[in-house]
């Protein structure tokens, strides 16, 4: 038992033993004889006899069951996990009846407990207190081996998946992460069924490479692609993150930058997300868990949010208006329907001390708000763990994903395109006012699909040959096959009138992608006691990663007849094939010293080689140094003045990690051409760079974890990061004989901010409980050096990378004055001349683009509250928010400056002259300052009511426990952004920020029934 655990009292009259830690009452054994009065059992008798220990684990205050708590007999391999009713049973415990053993109980979000129990007792009751500061929680991400949180010098966010899924009705991993980890920004992009989010941790820190963190499942590197799917019509909105079912996850651990990611080396600069799946239970009968989810999703207040368009009748001069939603509702043909959400999950777990298993399966069937948007996905998980003896553990995991997503059409021509950009001048034509064609044409024409087959498998061997040394080997394979098809159907006669002849005959774009991740990870750790007060842990390890992308692209245009769907059936066909392979080999050594298990100093260094490095660049070296001090366990603290501060841990970390160049960025390449006399030849394509090296992220972070009054936990972190050797494209001299530009390491980016997490048990009584959480994070990025390049423009958008400003900021000419004549004509439009012209107004064609704002939120956070009434009823709500960033209202630009169907186009005299000037000059996206708005928002993300049915009602269904949860999502948004939704993004996988004709986040209502047998 740690020094933080103290025996505080024993109640002899009630014969209840209570164990108290720094966080409060955490364990009790009902009916136990007081510890000091227990006679010691003879050793021979304990070995010769065996018994069973059983009981329940409940939550302090409300006394509700704790599911999934790990209960283990200290000093043995015997243990089990509690079931949904909080019960546990451990057979074959050595000892005569009445002999005492120590039970160690752990559960994420709770303070660990150590309690004494009699062999043979079946009524043991363990009360777990909510953790204020989880110093004894075991963390596996970012360390050379499993490590208690007390020894970590860096911040690690941990999310307990079973608890969050049960109370929120969450259906995907992106929603599970959102709002539950400080400094982690989850951007959904679109509300379409099957779409997935992007994840950004601690803001942006690279100009030209991916912003996504690495993703691991049970220690195995897996594909983390976002924005996958068909190439055209905005179909590329799928994220591989959502392949795994939330019901299969035990916990998620997130480390946030180079200070914690050193041992992951190259590519880890953006942080690491580790998904830990559910494992089997030791002891007791097998447990079957079944979950049924039914619900719906809809576009809330569609008529109030889809804008009304205007045009002036060219004959009468009358101003005409048209609203797509109102018109179609009046016709009895609503634009959007309520889509059904369905999920069916079943899991079986059990085992013995020698063998454990967990097998689960899930079927998801989600329908979007349009007929051609739907998802069907099957997932299966199998976890097996064998412990043949005290020295060896063998574990294997297999996760299977099969499914098909019909994304419909977004971003390109779609229902939102047709409705947002329509005109009243065509309301009486076959288009019914819609842009291009009525929505039923898009539903008929476009079928953008992705077939997915994914297999993720791993094997882990843990070996303890001697007491002071243990080693671990993990090998894994993540094999993903995508069939992405963008099908434009051969249109029937009634729809052909809306398109050119070639487009009406249809087309197919097909991408077949095979993505293989092969990984191996070895770690060996030797631990020694250098003195009674000082211990040492020395770790050495190596990692091998190999990624291979095989792509076959086929296109076919102009089908000769309806019903054809293959490229082979098209009149015009084309195709291509390519592959990329990337390999990383890394070695590291880590040394940790611990003083009295409360002061820890850790140093590590990793050396990497990667196949994408330039030939003249050898190895990348990444050092790390961290320190952690549990101040509240020092003797002076116990008698000090900080009685309210029951727990305090100080920590700091410095570390370096990298991000590799793209696969062919360093290579000199040539492309095939047809030469003279139709002979094959090659021509220079890309000059390459033999000295190209990875971007190098250097980060320092410092913070503390504190517990107040055994009720409040505070987690604070300050971080400062520099990305050096940032990779940029620089034009090459024509004399080299190669066109275009060259990737070079000439940039530098800085990023800094703070993170604050607060969790408070405001009320903790037997009949009422109230828990509140607050997460806040800030991040500000700045380009420090562009290597002499004046700026880098993002093609097609008013965004630039400019030295001294944030990454990808908005830049546009700013209209300062204009004259609006009585006729509506706009003249004398002048723009801000900028500092270089002393602020003097200039004709907009001669004026410079000026900074309009950052695309990255500078403040993010969430506030969650859970209220428990009695032992059966739970109320929950989560509000998350983002502030400090701006977004181009692309829909308004297209409506007002391109198609000119806004009110400002027909009544310019009613608007500010600057806005009128934007509407007149904004079609080229150079004069759009009045269309770039504050995109700050707060969203009522989750609201739920959960009820645990009385045992007699659950028993009627043959279940031991049954819970019913009613949950709503995305029910209200507070924002000044004038567009449909400030979370919408058309290009989810790119740095370009626009929201053109994209489905907004949809309101959802879901009922979930969980049964445990």
Secondary structure, 3 states (H helix, E strand, C coil): CCCCEEEEEEECCCCEEEEEECCEEEEEEECCCCHHHCCCCCHHHHHHCEEEEEEEEEECCCCCECCCCEEEECCCCCEEECCCCCEEEEEEEECCCCCEEEEEEECCCECCEEEEEECCCCCEEEEECECCCCCCCEECCCCCCCEEHHHCCCCEEEEEHHHHHHHHCCCCHHHHHCCCCCCEEEECECCCCCCCCEEEECCCCCCCCCCCCEEEECCEEECCCCCECCCCCCCCCECHHHHCCHHHEEEEEEECCHHHHHHHCECCCCCEEEEEECCCCCCCCCEEEEEEEEEEEECCCHHHHCCCEEEECCCCCCEEEECHHHHHHHHCCCCCCCEEEEEEEEEEEEECCCEEEEEEEEEEEEECCCCCCEEEEEEEEEEEEEEEECCEEEEEEEEEEEEEEECCCCCCCCHHHHHHCCCHHHCCCCCCCCCCCCHHHHHHHEEEEEEEEEEEEEEEEEEEEECCEEEEEEEEEEEEEEEEEEEECCCCHHHHCCCCHHHHCCEEEEEEEEEEEEEEEEEEEEEEECCCCEEEEEEEEEEEEEEEEEEEEEEEEEECCCCCCCHHHEEEEEEEEEEEEEEEEEEEEEEEEEECCCEEEEEEEEEEEECCCCCCCCCEEEEEEEEEEEHHHCHHHHCCCCCCEEEEEEEEEEEEEEECCCCCCCCCEEEEEECHHHCEEEEEEECCCCCCCCEEEEEEEEEEEEEECCCEEEEEEEEEEEEEEEEEEEECCHHHCCCCEEEEEEEEEEEEEEEEEEEEEEEECCCEEEEEEEEEEECEEEEEECCCCCEEECCCCCEEEECCCCCCEEEECCEEEEEECCCCCEEEEEECCCHHHCCCCEEHHHCCCEEEECCCCCEEEEEEEEEEECCCEEEEEEEEEEECCEEECHHHHHHHHHCCCCHHHHCHHHCCHHHHHHHHHHHHCCCCHHHEEECCEEEEEEEEEEEECCHHHHHHCCCCEEEEEEEEEEEEEEECCCCCCCCECCCCCCCCCCCCCCCCCCEEEEEEEEEEC
